[in-house]
Amino acid sequence: MPSDPKPDNTESPSPAAQKAKSFSTQMALAMELPFVLVGTILVGGLIGFFLDRWLHTKPILALVLGGLGFFAGVREVLRRLPGDGDGKR
């Protein structure tokens, strides 16, 4: 066995520490999700915009790829949200 100078802490954290961790996790998720949604729409729209310029098909690809970006963003937001605990997604 390797010698480990650190004591073995198998105790569970206090309820206050769990509540603080839960709150910080929720705040981090709330700050991240709008950027995920807007970012996917912008990436899809910009790719569509540059493809439209290259292929001379004015707004068609920007709208289609922006819409696909919207649906991808909504899907990613729903995937990152925690479940309600009943085992169903």
C-alpha positions, 0 to 999 in steps of 0.5 A, a space after each residue: 500500500 502506498 503511504 498517503 499522508 492525507 486522511 481518508 475523508 469518507 464523511 458526507 458534506 454538510 447540508 449547508 455545503 450541499 445546498 451551496 454547491 447545488 445553488 452554484 451549479 444551478 447558477 452556472 447552468 442558468 448563465 451558460 444556457 442562453 449562450 448555448 442557444 444564441 451561439 448555435 443560431 449565430 453559427 448556423 446563420 453565419 455559415 448560411 450567410 457565407 454559403 449564400 454569398 458564395 453560391 449567390 442564393 441570397 437569404 435561403 441558406 442563412 434562414 435554413 441553417 439559422 433555423 437548424 441552429 435554433 433547433 440544435 440549440 433548443 435540443 442542447 438546452 433541453 439535454 443539459 437541463 436536469 431531469 425531474 427525478 422520475 427516471 424519464 427524460 
